[in-house]
Amino acid sequence: MSPARFVTACFLYSGTILLIQAAIGFRDGSAIGAIVLAGTGFAIVATGILRLRNPALEADNPATYGPLAYGIAALSLMLTVFVSVQILVL
């Protein structure tokens, strides 16, 4: 898998996780928090979709695995852990 595709997949994954968190995590809580979280999730998914549609136009498409690819992978992993813990606590 190319680094650009990996970063795009991480964007799509992270956005989906945020949308799931907005749907599950804020059942009883703040509606404003859920709306902000869902908006962020939609923005990240939209970024991933735009990167899929126009891969050559994206300025930050990495040619090699570097700080951007490793950073987005680490952030996706941390997001998964945080959402999993939140779901287990609820």
N, CA, C and O atoms as CSV, one atom per row, in Angstrom:
chain,resi,resn,atom,element,x,y,z
A,1,MET,N,N,0.852,-1.170,0.000
A,1,MET,CA,C,0.000,0.000,0.000
A,1,MET,C,C,0.899,1.234,0.000
A,1,MET,O,O,1.891,1.300,0.725
A,2,SER,N,N,0.537,2.183,-0.810
A,2,SER,CA,C,1.333,3.407,-0.870
A,2,SER,C,C,1.060,4.257,0.374
A,2,SER,O,O,-0.013,4.154,0.970
A,3,PRO,N,N,2.011,5.086,0.762
A,3,PRO,CA,C,1.808,5.942,1.933
A,3,PRO,C,C,0.607,6.871,1.789
A,3,PRO,O,O,-0.099,7.126,2.765
A,4,ALA,N,N,0.369,7.377,0.579
A,4,ALA,CA,C,-0.770,8.274,0.379
A,4,ALA,C,C,-2.087,7.541,0.618
A,4,ALA,O,O,-2.994,8.090,1.243
A,5,ARG,N,N,-2.200,6.322,0.133
A,5,ARG,CA,C,-3.414,5.522,0.362
A,5,ARG,C,C,-3.576,5.185,1.838
A,5,ARG,O,O,-4.693,5.184,2.357
A,6,PHE,N,N,-2.466,4.899,2.517
A,6,PHE,CA,C,-2.514,4.590,3.942
A,6,PHE,C,C,-3.043,5.781,4.735
A,6,PHE,O,O,-3.896,5.616,5.607
A,7,VAL,N,N,-2.546,6.973,4.440
A,7,VAL,CA,C,-2.993,8.175,5.142
A,7,VAL,C,C,-4.470,8.432,4.838
A,7,VAL,O,O,-5.225,8.810,5.733
A,8,THR,N,N,-4.887,8.233,3.598
A,8,THR,CA,C,-6.294,8.402,3.234
A,8,THR,C,C,-7.171,7.406,3.984
A,8,THR,O,O,-8.241,7.763,4.476
A,9,ALA,N,N,-6.721,6.162,4.071
A,9,ALA,CA,C,-7.478,5.153,4.826
A,9,ALA,C,C,-7.575,5.537,6.300
A,9,ALA,O,O,-8.612,5.321,6.928
A,10,CYS,N,N,-6.518,6.098,6.850
A,10,CYS,CA,C,-6.556,6.548,8.250
A,10,CYS,C,C,-7.547,7.690,8.436
A,10,CYS,O,O,-8.238,7.748,9.452
A,11,PHE,N,N,-7.624,8.605,7.463
A,11,PHE,CA,C,-8.615,9.678,7.534
A,11,PHE,C,C,-10.027,9.096,7.538
A,11,PHE,O,O,-10.854,9.483,8.364
A,12,LEU,N,N,-10.304,8.184,6.635
A,12,LEU,CA,C,-11.638,7.579,6.569
A,12,LEU,C,C,-11.965,6.812,7.844
A,12,LEU,O,O,-13.084,6.893,8.349
A,13,TYR,N,N,-11.003,6.077,8.359
A,13,TYR,CA,C,-11.199,5.306,9.587
A,13,TYR,C,C,-11.462,6.232,10.776
A,13,TYR,O,O,-12.395,6.005,11.547
A,14,SER,N,N,-10.647,7.267,10.923
A,14,SER,CA,C,-10.798,8.182,12.058
A,14,SER,C,C,-12.133,8.913,12.014
A,14,SER,O,O,-12.789,9.080,13.042
A,15,GLY,N,N,-12.530,9.346,10.835
A,15,GLY,CA,C,-13.821,10.022,10.711
A,15,GLY,C,C,-14.977,9.100,11.055
A,15,GLY,O,O,-15.937,9.514,11.705
A,16,THR,N,N,-14.886,7.858,10.622
A,16,THR,CA,C,-15.930,6.883,10.936
A,16,THR,C,C,-16.000,6.609,12.432
A,16,THR,O,O,-17.088,6.508,12.999
A,17,ILE,N,N,-14.849,6.492,13.064
A,17,ILE,CA,C,-14.818,6.280,14.520
A,17,ILE,C,C,-15.445,7.462,15.249
A,17,ILE,O,O,-16.179,7.264,16.218
A,18,LEU,N,N,-15.171,8.684,14.806
A,18,LEU,CA,C,-15.778,9.858,15.442
A,18,LEU,C,C,-17.295,9.875,15.245
A,18,LEU,O,O,-18.031,10.258,16.153
A,19,LEU,N,N,-17.759,9.468,14.080
A,19,LEU,CA,C,-19.205,9.399,13.859
A,19,LEU,C,C,-19.854,8.341,14.756
A,19,LEU,O,O,-20.947,8.554,15.283
A,20,ILE,N,N,-19.191,7.225,14.924
A,20,ILE,CA,C,-19.695,6.186,15.828
A,20,ILE,C,C,-19.718,6.704,17.267
A,20,ILE,O,O,-20.676,6.470,18.004
A,21,GLN,N,N,-18.665,7.403,17.653
A,21,GLN,CA,C,-18.615,7.953,19.004
A,21,GLN,C,C,-19.740,8.969,19.209
A,21,GLN,O,O,-20.357,8.998,20.274
A,22,ALA,N,N,-20.009,9.791,18.215
A,22,ALA,CA,C,-21.084,10.774,18.335
A,22,ALA,C,C,-22.435,10.084,18.477
A,22,ALA,O,O,-23.300,10.563,19.210
A,23,ALA,N,N,-22.623,8.973,17.788
A,23,ALA,CA,C,-23.904,8.262,17.846
A,23,ALA,C,C,-24.069,7.486,19.146
A,23,ALA,O,O,-25.166,7.432,19.703
A,24,ILE,N,N,-22.992,6.889,19.629
A,24,ILE,CA,C,-23.074,6.027,20.805
A,24,ILE,C,C,-22.747,6.766,22.093
A,24,ILE,O,O,-23.427,6.588,23.104
A,25,GLY,N,N,-21.733,7.575,22.061
A,25,GLY,CA,C,-21.196,8.156,23.290
A,25,GLY,C,C,-22.025,9.245,23.915
A,25,GLY,O,O,-21.881,9.519,25.106
A,26,PHE,N,N,-22.894,9.880,23.144
A,26,PHE,CA,C,-23.644,11.010,23.679
A,26,PHE,C,C,-25.143,10.739,23.712
A,26,PHE,O,O,-25.944,11.632,23.436
A,27,ARG,N,N,-25.517,9.529,24.045
A,27,ARG,CA,C,-26.939,9.197,24.114
A,27,ARG,C,C,-27.655,10.028,25.170
A,27,ARG,O,O,-28.732,10.567,24.914
A,28,ASP,N,N,-27.064,10.133,26.349
A,28,ASP,CA,C,-27.720,10.839,27.447
A,28,ASP,C,C,-27.128,12.215,27.694
A,28,ASP,O,O,-27.685,13.004,28.456
A,29,GLY,N,N,-26.016,12.504,27.063
A,29,GLY,CA,C,-25.273,13.717,27.381
A,29,GLY,C,C,-25.657,14.911,26.529
A,29,GLY,O,O,-26.797,15.082,26.097
A,30,SER,N,N,-24.657,15.707,26.318
A,30,SER,CA,C,-24.823,16.988,25.649
A,30,SER,C,C,-25.098,16.822,24.156
A,30,SER,O,O,-24.366,16.128,23.451
A,31,ALA,N,N,-26.150,17.463,23.693
A,31,ALA,CA,C,-26.461,17.434,22.259
A,31,ALA,C,C,-25.462,18.271,21.484
A,31,ALA,O,O,-25.124,17.940,20.347
A,32,ILE,N,N,-24.988,19.352,22.087
A,32,ILE,CA,C,-24.004,20.203,21.420
A,32,ILE,C,C,-22.704,19.438,21.203
A,32,ILE,O,O,-22.094,19.555,20.141
A,33,GLY,N,N,-22.276,18.667,22.176
A,33,GLY,CA,C,-21.068,17.862,22.035
A,33,GLY,C,C,-21.190,16.834,20.930
A,33,GLY,O,O,-20.248,16.606,20.171
A,34,ALA,N,N,-22.360,16.212,20.843
A,34,ALA,CA,C,-22.594,15.217,19.792
A,34,ALA,C,C,-22.596,15.865,18.415
A,34,ALA,O,O,-22.073,15.294,17.458
A,35,ILE,N,N,-23.177,17.046,18.310
A,35,ILE,CA,C,-23.223,17.743,17.018
A,35,ILE,C,C,-21.824,18.157,16.578
A,35,ILE,O,O,-21.467,18.006,15.410
A,36,VAL,N,N,-21.034,18.680,17.513
A,36,VAL,CA,C,-19.666,19.079,17.183
A,36,VAL,C,C,-18.839,17.862,16.793
A,36,VAL,O,O,-18.083,17.914,15.822
A,37,LEU,N,N,-18.971,16.780,17.529
A,37,LEU,CA,C,-18.219,15.561,17.225
A,37,LEU,C,C,-18.640,14.975,15.875
A,37,LEU,O,O,-17.792,14.536,15.099
A,38,ALA,N,N,-19.936,14.966,15.595
A,38,ALA,CA,C,-20.409,14.467,14.301
A,38,ALA,C,C,-19.928,15.359,13.162
A,38,ALA,O,O,-19.556,14.862,12.099
A,39,GLY,N,N,-19.933,16.662,13.375
A,39,GLY,CA,C,-19.419,17.580,12.351
A,39,GLY,C,C,-17.947,17.355,12.061
A,39,GLY,O,O,-17.516,17.392,10.909
A,40,THR,N,N,-17.176,17.122,13.122
A,40,THR,CA,C,-15.751,16.824,12.943
A,40,THR,C,C,-15.569,15.508,12.202
A,40,THR,O,O,-14.722,15.408,11.314
A,41,GLY,N,N,-16.348,14.506,12.555
A,41,GLY,CA,C,-16.275,13.220,11.869
A,41,GLY,C,C,-16.616,13.343,10.392
A,41,GLY,O,O,-15.933,12.768,9.544
A,42,PHE,N,N,-17.677,14.093,10.079
A,42,PHE,CA,C,-18.042,14.294,8.675
A,42,PHE,C,C,-16.944,15.033,7.913
A,42,PHE,O,O,-16.661,14.708,6.760
A,43,ALA,N,N,-16.325,16.027,8.553
A,43,ALA,CA,C,-15.247,16.774,7.889
A,43,ALA,C,C,-14.054,15.878,7.594
A,43,ALA,O,O,-13.450,15.977,6.526
A,44,ILE,N,N,-13.712,15.004,8.534
A,44,ILE,CA,C,-12.563,14.117,8.327
A,44,ILE,C,C,-12.881,13.073,7.254
A,44,ILE,O,O,-12.023,12.760,6.428
A,45,VAL,N,N,-14.102,12.531,7.257
A,45,VAL,CA,C,-14.496,11.578,6.216
A,45,VAL,C,C,-14.502,12.268,4.848
A,45,VAL,O,O,-14.054,11.690,3.858
A,46,ALA,N,N,-15.011,13.506,4.795
A,46,ALA,CA,C,-15.028,14.248,3.525
A,46,ALA,C,C,-13.607,14.482,3.014
A,46,ALA,O,O,-13.355,14.396,1.812
A,47,THR,N,N,-12.680,14.778,3.925
A,47,THR,CA,C,-11.286,14.937,3.524
A,47,THR,C,C,-10.743,13.644,2.939
A,47,THR,O,O,-10.049,13.666,1.923
A,48,GLY,N,N,-11.049,12.528,3.566
A,48,GLY,CA,C,-10.617,11.232,3.041
A,48,GLY,C,C,-11.201,10.943,1.673
A,48,GLY,O,O,-10.510,10.425,0.796
A,49,ILE,N,N,-12.472,11.276,1.484
A,49,ILE,CA,C,-13.111,11.042,0.187
A,49,ILE,C,C,-12.488,11.930,-0.886
A,49,ILE,O,O,-12.244,11.477,-2.004
A,50,LEU,N,N,-12.229,13.191,-0.548
A,50,LEU,CA,C,-11.568,14.084,-1.505
A,50,LEU,C,C,-10.180,13.583,-1.868
A,50,LEU,O,O,-9.761,13.683,-3.021
A,51,ARG,N,N,-9.462,13.041,-0.879
A,51,ARG,CA,C,-8.134,12.487,-1.156
A,51,ARG,C,C,-8.228,11.257,-2.051
A,51,ARG,O,O,-7.334,11.017,-2.862
A,52,LEU,N,N,-9.301,10.472,-1.918
A,52,LEU,CA,C,-9.496,9.311,-2.796
A,52,LEU,C,C,-9.812,9.733,-4.229
A,52,LEU,O,O,-9.325,9.129,-5.184
A,53,ARG,N,N,-10.628,10.770,-4.370
A,53,ARG,CA,C,-11.059,11.199,-5.697
A,53,ARG,C,C,-9.962,11.909,-6.476
A,53,ARG,O,O,-9.868,11.749,-7.692
A,54,ASN,N,N,-9.128,12.694,-5.790
A,54,ASN,CA,C,-8.088,13.483,-6.457
A,54,ASN,C,C,-6.740,13.271,-5.781
A,54,ASN,O,O,-6.222,14.193,-5.152
A,55,PRO,N,N,-6.166,12.093,-5.894
A,55,PRO,CA,C,-4.912,11.839,-5.175
A,55,PRO,C,C,-3.740,12.674,-5.663
A,55,PRO,O,O,-2.847,12.985,-4.874
A,56,ALA,N,N,-3.714,13.041,-6.918
A,56,ALA,CA,C,-2.585,13.812,-7.451
A,56,ALA,C,C,-2.652,15.274,-7.041
A,56,ALA,O,O,-1.625,15.952,-7.020
A,57,LEU,N,N,-3.832,15.774,-6.718
A,57,LEU,CA,C,-3.984,17.181,-6.374
A,57,LEU,C,C,-3.641,17.487,-4.926
A,57,LEU,O,O,-3.402,18.645,-4.582
A,58,GLU,N,N,-3.613,16.485,-4.086
A,58,GLU,CA,C,-3.340,16.694,-2.664
A,58,GLU,C,C,-1.875,17.027,-2.458
A,58,GLU,O,O,-1.000,16.255,-2.851
A,59,ALA,N,N,-1.601,18.170,-1.844
A,59,ALA,CA,C,-0.221,18.627,-1.663
A,59,ALA,C,C,0.535,17.800,-0.628
A,59,ALA,O,O,1.756,17.674,-0.711
A,60,ASP,N,N,-0.174,17.240,0.338
A,60,ASP,CA,C,0.488,16.518,1.426
A,60,ASP,C,C,0.524,15.013,1.206
A,60,ASP,O,O,0.709,14.263,2.164
A,61,ASN,N,N,0.354,14.553,-0.022
A,61,ASN,CA,C,0.458,13.116,-0.271
A,61,ASN,C,C,1.898,12.677,-0.072
A,61,ASN,O,O,2.780,13.079,-0.831
A,62,PRO,N,N,2.141,11.863,0.934
A,62,PRO,CA,C,3.520,11.445,1.181
A,62,PRO,C,C,3.982,10.419,0.151
A,62,PRO,O,O,3.227,9.524,-0.228
A,63,ALA,N,N,5.216,10.556,-0.295
A,63,ALA,CA,C,5.801,9.596,-1.227
A,63,ALA,C,C,6.439,8.439,-0.471
A,63,ALA,O,O,6.546,7.332,-0.998
A,64,THR,N,N,6.861,8.691,0.760
A,64,THR,CA,C,7.438,7.651,1.605
A,64,THR,C,C,6.767,7.719,2.969
A,64,THR,O,O,6.140,8.719,3.321
A,65,TYR,N,N,6.908,6.652,3.720
A,65,TYR,CA,C,6.356,6.656,5.074
A,65,TYR,C,C,7.215,7.571,5.924
A,65,TYR,O,O,8.382,7.275,6.185
A,66,GLY,N,N,6.650,8.660,6.346
A,66,GLY,CA,C,7.375,9.639,7.138
A,66,GLY,C,C,6.534,10.096,8.303
A,66,GLY,O,O,5.624,9.386,8.731
A,67,PRO,N,N,6.827,11.279,8.825
A,67,PRO,CA,C,6.120,11.773,10.008
A,67,PRO,C,C,4.609,11.879,9.828
A,67,PRO,O,O,3.863,11.603,10.768
A,68,LEU,N,N,4.137,12.274,8.637
A,68,LEU,CA,C,2.697,12.388,8.433
A,68,LEU,C,C,2.013,11.026,8.541
A,68,LEU,O,O,0.994,10.898,9.220
A,69,ALA,N,N,2.556,10.026,7.889
A,69,ALA,CA,C,1.949,8.695,7.913
A,69,ALA,C,C,2.009,8.081,9.306
A,69,ALA,O,O,1.024,7.516,9.780
A,70,TYR,N,N,3.153,8.188,9.958
A,70,TYR,CA,C,3.275,7.631,11.309
A,70,TYR,C,C,2.418,8.408,12.308
A,70,TYR,O,O,1.836,7.816,13.217
A,71,GLY,N,N,2.339,9.714,12.145
A,71,GLY,CA,C,1.529,10.533,13.050
A,71,GLY,C,C,0.050,10.224,12.934
A,71,GLY,O,O,-0.633,10.081,13.947
A,72,ILE,N,N,-0.459,10.116,11.703
A,72,ILE,CA,C,-1.881,9.822,11.532
A,72,ILE,C,C,-2.205,8.414,12.009
A,72,ILE,O,O,-3.298,8.172,12.521
A,73,ALA,N,N,-1.267,7.482,11.847
A,73,ALA,CA,C,-1.488,6.122,12.352
A,73,ALA,C,C,-1.553,6.119,13.875
A,73,ALA,O,O,-2.407,5.450,14.457
A,74,ALA,N,N,-0.662,6.857,14.519
A,74,ALA,CA,C,-0.671,6.942,15.986
A,74,ALA,C,C,-1.946,7.616,16.484
A,74,ALA,O,O,-2.539,7.167,17.465
A,75,LEU,N,N,-2.368,8.680,15.823
A,75,LEU,CA,C,-3.589,9.361,16.234
A,75,LEU,C,C,-4.818,8.473,16.033
A,75,LEU,O,O,-5.732,8.496,16.857
A,76,SER,N,N,-4.855,7.696,14.957
A,76,SER,CA,C,-5.969,6.773,14.731
A,76,SER,C,C,-6.016,5.704,15.813
A,76,SER,O,O,-7.092,5.343,16.289
A,77,LEU,N,N,-4.862,5.204,16.195
A,77,LEU,CA,C,-4.792,4.197,17.258
A,77,LEU,C,C,-5.250,4.774,18.590
A,77,LEU,O,O,-6.019,4.134,19.308
A,78,MET,N,N,-4.785,5.983,18.933
A,78,MET,CA,C,-5.204,6.620,20.187
A,78,MET,C,C,-6.706,6.886,20.180
A,78,MET,O,O,-7.373,6.692,21.196
A,79,LEU,N,N,-7.241,7.326,19.048
A,79,LEU,CA,C,-8.671,7.579,18.949
A,79,LEU,C,C,-9.473,6.302,19.173
A,79,LEU,O,O,-10.508,6.319,19.839
A,80,THR,N,N,-8.991,5.201,18.616
A,80,THR,CA,C,-9.646,3.907,18.806
A,80,THR,C,C,-9.654,3.508,20.276
A,80,THR,O,O,-10.671,3.040,20.788
A,81,VAL,N,N,-8.537,3.688,20.948
A,81,VAL,CA,C,-8.450,3.346,22.371
A,81,VAL,C,C,-9.395,4.219,23.187
A,81,VAL,O,O,-10.107,3.710,24.052
A,82,PHE,N,N,-9.415,5.532,22.928
A,82,PHE,CA,C,-10.274,6.420,23.696
A,82,PHE,C,C,-11.746,6.100,23.499
A,82,PHE,O,O,-12.511,6.090,24.463
A,83,VAL,N,N,-12.148,5.842,22.273
A,83,VAL,CA,C,-13.561,5.525,22.003
A,83,VAL,C,C,-13.924,4.177,22.610
A,83,VAL,O,O,-15.022,4.023,23.145
A,84,SER,N,N,-13.033,3.207,22.539
A,84,SER,CA,C,-13.289,1.901,23.136
A,84,SER,C,C,-13.462,2.001,24.640
A,84,SER,O,O,-14.361,1.379,25.206
A,85,VAL,N,N,-12.621,2.769,25.284
A,85,VAL,CA,C,-12.745,2.968,26.730
A,85,VAL,C,C,-14.050,3.671,27.060
A,85,VAL,O,O,-14.724,3.307,28.024
A,86,GLN,N,N,-14.412,4.671,26.273
A,86,GLN,CA,C,-15.660,5.382,26.522
A,86,GLN,C,C,-16.852,4.438,26.381
A,86,GLN,O,O,-17.780,4.501,27.187
A,87,ILE,N,N,-16.845,3.577,25.385
A,87,ILE,CA,C,-17.940,2.640,25.184
A,87,ILE,C,C,-17.998,1.620,26.336
A,87,ILE,O,O,-19.085,1.267,26.794
A,88,LEU,N,N,-16.846,1.155,26.796
A,88,LEU,CA,C,-16.820,0.205,27.903
A,88,LEU,C,C,-17.300,0.827,29.203
A,88,LEU,O,O,-17.929,0.148,30.014
A,89,VAL,N,N,-17.017,2.098,29.416
A,89,VAL,CA,C,-17.436,2.787,30.645
A,89,VAL,C,C,-18.922,3.024,30.638
A,89,VAL,O,O,-19.567,2.935,31.683
A,90,LEU,N,N,-19.487,3.326,29.473
A,90,LEU,CA,C,-20.938,3.573,29.391
A,90,LEU,C,C,-21.625,2.267,29.545
A,90,LEU,O,O,-22.854,2.208,29.513
